[in-house]
Each structure stands twice: as C-alpha cells, then as structure tokens.
Amino acid sequence: MEPMKKVLLIMGSTRAGRKCPQITSWVKSLAKQVCPDFSYEIVDLATWQLPMDDEPGIPALGNYTQAHTLAWSEKIKAAAAVAFITPQFNWGYPAVLKNAIDHLYSEWREKPTIIVTYGGHGGTRCARQLRRVAASLRMNVVLTAPALELPDLVIREGAALNPAQDFRASIPKIERAFTELANQINDRESMLSTIKRKLKALLASIS
C-alpha cells in the first residue's frame, strides 16, 4: 500500500500569544473530515530556524549551503500540497512566513495550495498579497480562500477563542477549499502517472 499523500499546514505566525496553533488545529480537523484520503502535518515556523539572508546564492539556483535550508527544502518537496494558515498583520502577512517562502524557489512550483487567513477583518488583503506571491512562484492556489473574522472580544479583551463557534459561518468555505485542493492533488497525480506510463512505453519501443 502506498503511503498517504501529505498536506502541510504551515502556520504563518510566531508571535507570542498567537491564536495560530488553535486555529490551525481546528482547520486540520475539518480537513481530515472532508478529505480523509490524505495525511496532515502542522508546520510551526517557530520551530524552524531560518535566518534571513544567510544563503550566499539566490534560491532560484537551488545551491543551498545551510543545513536548515536543505531540511526545509526536503520538507516542502516531500509534500503533496501546502496550506498557509496565517493572520493578517497591518494589512499584510507576517514577515516570518515571507521569509520561509523566500528561502526556497523551485520547491513551490506547481504545488497545490490553500490560503486561509484570519484577523479582525478576515485577512482578505493579506490573502491577496500572498496569492500574488504564490502565483509568481507558479504555485497552484485553489480558488476558495477562507477568511476567518476574529471576534472583537478575542482581539481586544482576550476572550477565549472557540473556532467551531466563532468561525461557524466559514466552515463551508474551508470544506470547499480542501475539496478543491484534493481535486488538484488527484489531477496532478493522474497527469504524472500518464507521463510516466508514456515514457515507459517510449523507452520500451526504443529498446
């Protein structure tokens, strides 16, 4: 039996007191329900030491020299897809997420991708910025981009967050986004299988 295709849920915040782990865990639980044929791994950028600008060459060349960059490259390459779960900071997405993206280049190409944002306004501007970057890297971003609105009491008064209750209205969009992602993964695997089959037939005919 082949191992299950893995989807990485990359948390975009490392800020103290962040809600990202709780929100990402909740999104993961929904993903497992709607798309059970994949495995899901949460990636906490707080545990990945990726110093800014410590590689001598540009990522597009792929000549990495740092052990952490090589490990990050392997992590992303091994994934069938990624989901960015990120807050909106001052109308953009966090620097730690941009840095993690910028450490690599070709590893992101054609990677099926979901963007889930959250914040007082849902994070739609953050999602637009991140989508533009992903498009330039030729990532395959699904059309649906859930934007989760944090209640004002959670933001300003430190009230407890209850994702299942507070984001109830966004559940259909999250489910739709992961369904779109599953379709992308399956279509990509089908295409690769077809290419391999044709290549094998071509090599057989030559020999």
Backbone as JSON, one array per atom type, in Angstrom:
{
  "sequence": "MEPMKKVLLIMGSTRAGRKCPQITSWVKSLAKQVCPDFSYEIVDLATWQLPMDDEPGIPALGNYTQAHTLAWSEKIKAAAAVAFITPQFNWGYPAVLKNAIDHLYSEWREKPTIIVTYGGHGGTRCARQLRRVAASLRMNVVLTAPALELPDLVIREGAALNPAQDFRASIPKIERAFTELANQINDRESMLSTIKRKLKALLASIS",
  "N": [[0.84, -1.2, 0.0], [0.56, 2.18, -0.91], [2.01, 5.04, 0.71], [0.04, 7.59, 2.35], [-0.74, 10.66, 0.71], [0.75, 13.69, 1.71], [-0.34, 16.66, 3.29], [0.84, 19.78, 4.13], [0.24, 21.95, 6.77], [1.0, 25.08, 7.15], [1.86, 27.25, 9.62], [1.46, 30.71, 9.88], [2.25, 32.51, 11.84], [4.42, 33.47, 14.49], [4.19, 34.9, 16.71], [4.1, 35.89, 20.16], [1.52, 34.7, 22.27], [-0.12, 34.0, 20.22], [-2.93, 32.99, 18.15], [-2.75, 31.17, 16.24], [-1.88, 28.33, 16.44], [-4.15, 27.1, 17.61], [-6.19, 27.72, 15.79], [-5.16, 26.54, 13.46], [-5.08, 23.83, 14.18], [-7.79, 23.36, 14.4], [-8.64, 23.81, 11.75], [-7.26, 21.72, 10.56], [-8.65, 19.52, 11.66], [-11.1, 19.77, 10.37], [-10.29, 19.44, 7.72], [-9.44, 16.77, 7.73], [-11.86, 15.5, 8.03], [-13.31, 16.16, 5.7], [-11.6, 15.46, 3.63], [-10.39, 12.67, 3.88], [-8.51, 11.02, 2.74], [-5.92, 11.86, 2.75], [-2.89, 12.61, 4.58], [-2.15, 14.84, 7.3], [-0.02, 17.41, 8.35], [1.02, 19.66, 10.79], [2.97, 22.52, 10.48], [5.08, 24.37, 12.35], [6.45, 27.4, 12.2], [7.91, 28.56, 14.18], [9.54, 26.64, 15.19], [11.33, 26.2, 13.24], [14.41, 27.19, 12.42], [15.21, 29.63, 10.45], [17.23, 31.73, 9.41], [17.32, 35.07, 8.16], [18.51, 35.82, 4.93], [20.87, 34.21, 4.94], [21.93, 32.52, 3.1], [24.37, 32.25, 0.57], [23.82, 32.25, -2.16], [21.19, 32.87, -4.65], [17.86, 31.66, -4.11], [16.63, 30.6, -6.39], [18.55, 29.27, -7.82], [19.07, 27.04, -6.36], [21.31, 26.16, -4.99], [21.88, 25.37, -2.16], [23.48, 25.92, 0.99], [23.23, 25.81, 3.71], [22.33, 23.78, 6.47], [19.77, 23.96, 7.6], [18.3, 25.11, 5.55], [18.44, 23.16, 3.59], [17.04, 21.12, 4.88], [14.53, 22.31, 5.1], [13.91, 22.57, 2.43], [13.65, 19.83, 1.67], [11.46, 19.14, 3.24], [9.35, 20.64, 2.1], [9.42, 19.76, -0.57], [8.67, 17.09, -0.27], [6.01, 17.16, 0.29], [2.63, 16.78, -0.8], [0.94, 18.89, -1.05], [0.33, 22.24, 0.19], [-0.95, 24.23, 2.88], [-1.43, 27.47, 3.79], [-1.87, 28.92, 6.84], [-2.66, 31.79, 8.17], [-2.37, 34.88, 10.04], [-3.54, 38.26, 9.5], [-1.43, 40.94, 9.47], [-1.32, 44.3, 10.0], [-2.51, 44.75, 7.5], [-1.15, 43.02, 5.85], [0.75, 39.95, 5.3], [2.59, 38.0, 7.76], [6.13, 38.62, 8.36], [7.69, 36.41, 8.99], [6.54, 34.33, 7.6], [6.86, 35.13, 4.94], [9.64, 35.07, 4.83], [10.09, 32.32, 5.17], [8.97, 31.35, 2.83], [10.61, 32.65, 0.96], [13.05, 31.42, 1.32], [13.18, 29.33, -0.39], [12.59, 28.17, -3.8], [12.12, 26.68, -6.45], [10.94, 24.53, -5.22], [8.36, 25.24, -4.56], [7.01, 25.35, -6.92], [4.21, 24.61, -8.91], [2.9, 23.49, -6.76], [0.05, 22.33, -5.19], [-2.1, 24.49, -3.41], [-3.54, 26.05, -0.52], [-4.91, 29.01, 0.84], [-5.57, 30.25, 3.92], [-6.82, 32.74, 5.88], [-6.87, 34.9, 8.79], [-8.27, 37.34, 11.07], [-9.2, 40.58, 12.41], [-10.63, 41.66, 10.33], [-10.82, 39.53, 8.74], [-8.73, 39.09, 6.94], [-8.48, 39.44, 4.14], [-6.99, 41.2, 2.5], [-4.4, 40.46, 3.11], [-4.51, 37.84, 2.09], [-4.75, 38.38, -0.64], [-2.25, 39.55, -1.2], [-0.55, 37.39, -0.59], [-1.45, 35.53, -2.43], [-0.63, 36.71, -4.84], [2.17, 36.51, -4.62], [2.41, 33.72, -4.51], [1.39, 33.06, -7.03], [3.36, 34.13, -8.67], [5.4, 32.42, -8.07], [4.46, 30.27, -9.32], [2.74, 28.54, -8.02], [-0.06, 26.4, -7.48], [-2.79, 27.72, -6.59], [-5.8, 27.21, -4.89], [-9.14, 28.27, -5.76], [-10.97, 29.06, -3.75], [-10.7, 30.94, -0.82], [-10.71, 30.91, 2.39], [-11.62, 33.34, 4.8], [-11.25, 34.15, 7.99], [-12.99, 35.75, 10.49], [-11.96, 37.24, 13.37], [-13.54, 37.55, 16.52], [-14.27, 40.69, 18.09], [-14.05, 40.78, 20.86], [-12.21, 38.78, 21.37], [-9.91, 39.79, 20.23], [-9.47, 42.33, 21.49], [-10.07, 42.11, 24.2], [-9.11, 39.77, 25.11], [-10.7, 37.5, 25.22], [-11.7, 34.03, 25.29], [-11.06, 32.01, 22.45], [-13.25, 30.25, 20.36], [-13.09, 28.29, 17.88], [-14.89, 26.55, 16.43], [-17.36, 27.66, 17.01], [-17.01, 30.47, 16.69], [-16.11, 30.7, 14.07], [-18.04, 29.51, 12.59], [-19.61, 30.21, 10.36], [-17.78, 30.14, 8.33], [-17.13, 27.54, 7.82], [-18.25, 26.01, 5.59], [-16.78, 27.19, 3.45], [-14.15, 26.52, 4.08], [-14.29, 23.74, 3.9], [-14.94, 23.52, 1.19], [-12.63, 24.62, 0.05], [-10.67, 22.69, 0.72], [-11.68, 20.51, -0.62], [-11.34, 21.38, -3.25], [-8.58, 21.46, -3.21], [-7.96, 18.73, -2.89], [-8.89, 17.78, -5.33], [-7.07, 19.03, -7.03], [-4.66, 17.78, -6.22], [-5.19, 15.09, -6.89], [-5.64, 15.3, -9.65], [-3.13, 16.15, -10.47], [-1.54, 13.96, -9.74], [-2.64, 12.04, -11.41], [-1.94, 13.08, -13.91], [0.87, 12.93, -13.75], [1.18, 10.17, -13.57], [0.26, 9.38, -16.06], [2.2, 10.56, -17.71], [4.49, 9.15, -16.88], [3.76, 6.57, -17.67], [3.61, 6.82, -20.47], [6.23, 7.54, -20.99], [7.56, 5.24, -20.2], [6.56, 3.43, -22.07], [7.6, 4.56, -24.38], [10.38, 4.28, -23.97], [10.51, 1.51, -23.96], [9.81, 0.94, -26.57], [11.97, 1.98, -27.93], [14.09, 0.45, -27.05]],
  "CA": [[0.0, 0.0, 0.0], [1.32, 3.42, -0.98], [1.75, 5.96, 1.82], [-0.91, 8.66, 2.06], [-0.19, 11.94, 0.32], [0.78, 14.58, 2.88], [-0.62, 18.09, 3.17], [1.45, 20.55, 5.21], [-0.47, 23.15, 7.2], [2.08, 25.95, 7.6], [1.37, 28.36, 10.44], [2.13, 31.94, 9.47], [2.57, 33.42, 12.95], [5.24, 33.01, 15.62], [4.01, 35.94, 17.73], [3.69, 35.44, 21.49], [0.08, 34.81, 22.48], [-0.79, 33.78, 18.94], [-4.08, 32.09, 18.04], [-2.49, 30.33, 15.06], [-1.92, 26.89, 16.68], [-5.52, 26.67, 17.86], [-6.93, 27.82, 14.53], [-4.64, 25.55, 12.52], [-5.54, 22.51, 14.63], [-9.21, 23.26, 14.05], [-8.7, 23.64, 10.29], [-6.81, 20.35, 10.3], [-9.72, 18.58, 11.99], [-12.09, 19.86, 9.29], [-9.69, 18.85, 6.51], [-9.45, 15.31, 7.88], [-13.22, 15.03, 7.85], [-13.79, 16.32, 4.32], [-10.65, 14.81, 2.72], [-9.7, 11.7, 4.74], [-7.54, 10.2, 2.0], [-4.6, 12.47, 2.88], [-2.41, 12.85, 5.94], [-1.98, 16.27, 7.53], [1.02, 17.73, 9.32], [1.13, 21.08, 11.1], [4.35, 23.02, 10.48], [5.21, 25.57, 13.17], [7.68, 28.11, 11.8], [8.68, 28.9, 15.39], [10.5, 25.55, 15.44], [12.25, 26.16, 12.11], [15.36, 28.3, 12.45], [15.51, 30.02, 9.07], [17.73, 33.11, 9.46], [17.16, 35.83, 6.91], [19.66, 36.17, 4.09], [22.11, 33.52, 5.33], [22.41, 31.73, 1.97], [25.15, 33.11, -0.31], [23.26, 32.31, -3.51], [19.76, 33.09, -4.71], [17.13, 30.4, -4.02], [16.26, 30.09, -7.71], [19.62, 28.38, -8.3], [18.98, 25.8, -5.6], [22.61, 25.74, -4.44], [21.8, 25.66, -0.74], [24.67, 25.54, 1.77], [22.89, 25.71, 5.12], [21.59, 22.55, 6.81], [18.35, 24.24, 7.83], [17.66, 25.34, 4.26], [18.32, 21.85, 2.95], [15.96, 20.4, 5.56], [13.28, 22.97, 4.72], [13.68, 22.18, 1.03], [13.16, 18.46, 1.65], [10.13, 19.14, 3.84], [8.38, 21.15, 1.14], [9.41, 18.88, -1.74], [8.02, 15.82, 0.04], [4.58, 17.37, 0.49], [1.76, 16.79, -1.98], [0.28, 20.19, -1.08], [0.52, 23.05, 1.39], [-1.99, 25.18, 3.27], [-0.93, 28.55, 4.63], [-2.84, 29.4, 7.82], [-1.92, 32.97, 8.6], [-3.09, 36.1, 10.4], [-3.24, 39.5, 8.78], [-0.77, 41.94, 10.3], [-1.23, 45.61, 9.33], [-3.0, 44.58, 6.12], [-0.3, 42.11, 5.08], [1.02, 38.7, 6.01], [3.77, 38.14, 8.62], [7.46, 38.52, 7.76], [8.24, 35.07, 9.18], [6.01, 33.49, 6.52], [7.54, 35.56, 3.7], [11.0, 34.56, 4.92], [10.05, 30.87, 4.93], [8.73, 31.17, 1.39], [11.75, 33.15, 0.2], [14.21, 30.54, 1.46], [13.14, 28.34, -1.46], [12.05, 28.67, -5.07], [11.52, 25.65, -7.3], [10.15, 23.61, -4.4], [6.98, 25.71, -4.52], [6.42, 25.33, -8.26], [3.08, 23.7, -9.18], [2.43, 22.88, -5.52], [-1.33, 22.67, -4.83], [-2.0, 25.38, -2.25], [-4.69, 26.74, 0.06], [-4.62, 30.16, 1.69], [-6.59, 30.52, 4.94], [-6.37, 33.89, 6.67], [-7.76, 35.3, 9.88], [-8.0, 38.65, 11.66], [-10.39, 41.35, 12.71], [-11.35, 41.87, 9.07], [-10.77, 38.28, 7.98], [-7.44, 38.89, 6.28], [-8.6, 39.35, 2.68], [-5.87, 41.89, 1.85], [-3.27, 39.55, 3.32], [-4.68, 36.73, 1.15], [-4.46, 38.88, -1.99], [-0.79, 39.67, -1.31], [0.05, 36.05, -0.6], [-1.81, 34.9, -3.71], [0.23, 37.26, -5.89], [3.49, 35.89, -4.47], [2.27, 32.31, -4.89], [1.23, 32.99, -8.48], [4.67, 34.4, -9.27], [6.18, 31.19, -7.87], [3.74, 29.25, -10.09], [2.02, 27.61, -7.16], [-1.45, 26.22, -7.92], [-3.62, 28.12, -5.46], [-7.22, 26.95, -5.13], [-9.92, 29.5, -5.9], [-11.6, 29.43, -2.49], [-9.74, 31.41, 0.2], [-11.45, 31.24, 3.61], [-11.15, 34.48, 5.59], [-11.89, 33.95, 9.29], [-13.06, 37.01, 11.23], [-11.84, 37.11, 14.83], [-14.44, 38.43, 17.28], [-13.61, 41.84, 18.72], [-13.75, 40.44, 22.26], [-10.99, 37.96, 21.37], [-8.78, 40.66, 19.87], [-9.24, 43.48, 22.36], [-10.27, 41.83, 25.62], [-8.5, 38.5, 25.46], [-11.69, 36.44, 25.43], [-11.32, 32.73, 24.73], [-11.49, 31.74, 21.08], [-13.9, 28.97, 20.1], [-13.16, 28.26, 16.42], [-16.09, 25.89, 15.91], [-18.47, 28.59, 17.17], [-16.72, 31.8, 16.16], [-15.9, 30.64, 12.63], [-19.04, 28.58, 12.07], [-20.06, 30.63, 9.04], [-16.72, 29.89, 7.35], [-16.88, 26.1, 7.66], [-18.46, 25.56, 4.2], [-15.69, 27.64, 2.58], [-12.97, 25.7, 4.39], [-14.53, 22.42, 3.31], [-14.84, 23.67, -0.27], [-11.22, 24.84, -0.3], [-9.94, 21.43, 0.8], [-12.17, 19.68, -1.72], [-10.63, 21.87, -4.43], [-7.18, 21.03, -3.07], [-7.93, 17.3, -3.17], [-9.03, 17.62, -6.78], [-5.79, 19.41, -7.63], [-3.69, 16.73, -5.93], [-5.53, 13.9, -7.66], [-5.41, 15.61, -11.07], [-1.68, 16.2, -10.68], [-1.04, 12.59, -9.68], [-3.1, 11.37, -12.63], [-1.12, 13.57, -15.01], [2.21, 12.37, -13.6], [1.1, 8.73, -13.89], [0.14, 9.28, -17.52], [3.52, 10.89, -18.28], [5.39, 8.02, -16.59], [3.34, 5.44, -18.48], [4.0, 7.1, -21.84], [7.7, 7.5, -21.05], [7.94, 3.83, -20.12], [6.24, 2.83, -23.37], [8.55, 5.1, -25.35], [11.67, 3.62, -23.73], [10.37, 0.12, -24.38], [9.81, 0.87, -28.04], [13.32, 2.29, -28.4], [14.95, -0.71, -26.75]],
  "C": [[0.88, 1.25, 0.0], [1.0, 4.31, 0.22], [0.78, 7.07, 1.4], [-0.17, 9.93, 1.66], [-0.31, 12.91, 1.49], [0.5, 16.02, 2.49], [-0.01, 18.79, 4.38], [0.6, 21.78, 5.51], [0.56, 24.06, 7.87], [1.51, 27.15, 8.34], [2.18, 29.62, 10.14], [2.54, 32.87, 10.59], [3.45, 32.73, 13.99], [5.11, 33.97, 16.8], [3.59, 35.32, 19.08], [2.19, 35.66, 21.67], [-0.74, 34.56, 21.24], [-1.97, 32.8, 19.05], [-3.85, 31.05, 16.95], [-2.51, 28.83, 15.35], [-3.33, 26.36, 16.87], [-6.33, 26.67, 16.56], [-6.48, 26.75, 13.54], [-5.08, 24.14, 12.9], [-7.01, 22.3, 14.27], [-9.39, 23.07, 12.55], [-8.28, 22.22, 9.9], [-7.92, 19.34, 10.57], [-10.81, 18.6, 10.91], [-11.56, 19.2, 8.02], [-9.73, 17.33, 6.56], [-10.84, 14.74, 7.67], [-13.65, 15.06, 6.39], [-12.89, 15.61, 3.31], [-9.81, 13.8, 3.51], [-8.63, 10.87, 4.05], [-6.11, 10.74, 2.07], [-4.2, 12.53, 4.35], [-2.08, 14.34, 6.07], [-0.95, 16.5, 8.63], [1.07, 19.24, 9.53], [2.61, 21.46, 11.18], [4.38, 24.34, 11.23], [6.53, 26.25, 12.83], [8.51, 28.55, 13.0], [9.73, 27.84, 15.69], [11.49, 25.39, 14.29], [13.15, 27.4, 12.15], [15.82, 28.61, 11.03], [15.97, 31.48, 9.06], [17.6, 33.8, 8.11], [18.51, 36.03, 6.23], [20.96, 35.47, 4.49], [22.61, 32.56, 4.25], [23.17, 32.64, 1.01], [24.57, 33.27, -1.71], [21.76, 32.56, -3.48], [19.03, 31.74, -4.73], [16.8, 29.78, -5.38], [17.3, 29.13, -8.27], [19.64, 27.06, -7.55], [20.29, 25.31, -5.01], [22.68, 26.06, -2.94], [23.04, 25.15, 0.0], [24.35, 25.3, 3.23], [22.04, 24.47, 5.38], [20.1, 22.82, 6.99], [17.61, 24.5, 6.52], [17.45, 24.02, 3.52], [17.17, 21.05, 3.56], [14.6, 20.98, 5.19], [12.91, 22.62, 3.28], [13.09, 20.77, 0.94], [11.74, 18.36, 2.21], [9.07, 19.57, 2.82], [8.29, 20.24, -0.09], [8.62, 17.6, -1.49], [6.5, 15.95, 0.17], [3.82, 17.36, -0.83], [1.11, 18.16, -2.15], [0.6, 20.94, 0.2], [-0.72, 23.91, 1.63], [-1.36, 26.21, 4.17], [-2.07, 29.02, 5.54], [-2.2, 30.61, 8.49], [-2.81, 34.12, 9.03], [-2.75, 37.23, 9.45], [-2.65, 40.49, 9.77], [-0.67, 43.24, 9.52], [-1.48, 45.5, 7.83], [-2.1, 43.72, 5.24], [-0.09, 40.82, 5.84], [2.38, 38.79, 6.71], [5.1, 37.91, 7.89], [8.03, 37.11, 7.89], [7.75, 34.12, 8.08], [6.68, 33.85, 5.19], [8.97, 35.02, 3.68], [11.05, 33.06, 4.64], [9.82, 30.57, 3.45], [9.98, 31.52, 0.59], [13.01, 32.32, 0.35], [14.31, 29.56, 0.3], [12.62, 28.98, -2.74], [11.35, 27.55, -5.84], [10.67, 24.66, -6.52], [8.67, 23.98, -4.36], [6.26, 25.52, -5.86], [5.37, 24.22, -8.4], [2.55, 22.99, -7.93], [0.96, 23.29, -5.28], [-1.35, 23.39, -3.48], [-3.35, 25.95, -1.83], [-4.16, 27.92, 0.87], [-5.81, 30.38, 2.62], [-6.07, 31.66, 5.81], [-7.36, 34.17, 7.8], [-7.32, 36.65, 10.44], [-9.3, 39.36, 11.93], [-11.25, 41.61, 11.49], [-11.29, 40.62, 8.19], [-9.48, 38.03, 7.24], [-7.48, 38.83, 4.78], [-7.46, 40.07, 1.95], [-4.59, 41.07, 1.96], [-3.33, 38.42, 2.3], [-4.35, 37.17, -0.27], [-2.95, 39.02, -2.21], [-0.13, 38.31, -1.45], [-0.26, 35.33, -1.89], [-0.94, 35.41, -4.86], [1.63, 36.65, -5.84], [3.44, 34.43, -4.94], [2.13, 32.16, -6.4], [2.56, 33.22, -9.19], [5.6, 33.19, -9.14], [5.56, 30.01, -8.61], [3.17, 28.14, -9.21], [0.58, 27.54, -7.67], [-2.39, 26.47, -6.74], [-5.09, 27.88, -5.79], [-7.99, 28.27, -5.12], [-10.47, 29.98, -4.56], [-10.55, 29.78, -1.43], [-10.52, 31.82, 1.45], [-10.8, 32.38, 4.38], [-11.92, 34.48, 6.91], [-11.84, 35.24, 10.1], [-13.01, 36.74, 12.74], [-12.82, 38.05, 15.52], [-13.65, 39.55, 17.98], [-13.23, 41.55, 20.17], [-12.47, 39.61, 22.37], [-9.77, 38.84, 21.14], [-8.46, 41.66, 20.98], [-9.35, 43.18, 23.86], [-9.74, 40.47, 26.05], [-9.49, 37.39, 25.76], [-11.23, 35.16, 24.76], [-11.89, 32.57, 23.32], [-12.1, 30.35, 21.0], [-14.09, 28.85, 18.59], [-14.44, 27.66, 15.86], [-17.31, 26.81, 15.99], [-18.21, 29.91, 16.45], [-16.56, 31.81, 14.64], [-16.91, 29.73, 11.93], [-19.47, 28.93, 10.64], [-19.05, 30.32, 7.94], [-16.47, 28.41, 7.08], [-17.14, 25.62, 6.23], [-17.34, 25.98, 3.25], [-14.42, 26.84, 2.83], [-13.12, 24.32, 3.77], [-14.41, 22.47, 1.8], [-13.39, 23.84, -0.71], [-10.44, 23.53, -0.28], [-10.43, 20.43, -0.25], [-11.49, 20.08, -3.03], [-9.17, 21.42, -4.4], [-7.05, 19.54, -3.4], [-8.03, 17.03, -4.66], [-7.73, 17.96, -7.5], [-4.74, 18.31, -7.43], [-3.94, 15.51, -6.81], [-5.3, 14.12, -9.15], [-3.92, 15.6, -11.39], [-1.08, 14.8, -10.67], [-1.43, 11.81, -10.91], [-2.25, 11.78, -13.82], [0.28, 12.97, -14.96], [2.24, 10.88, -13.95], [1.01, 8.52, -15.39], [1.49, 9.55, -18.19], [4.48, 9.72, -18.08], [5.05, 6.82, -17.47], [3.78, 5.62, -19.93], [5.52, 7.03, -22.01], [8.19, 6.06, -21.03], [7.69, 3.13, -21.44], [7.21, 3.29, -24.44], [9.92, 4.41, -25.21], [11.63, 2.17, -24.16], [10.42, -0.01, -25.88], [11.2, 1.15, -28.61], [14.24, 1.11, -28.2], [14.44, -1.93, -27.5]]
}
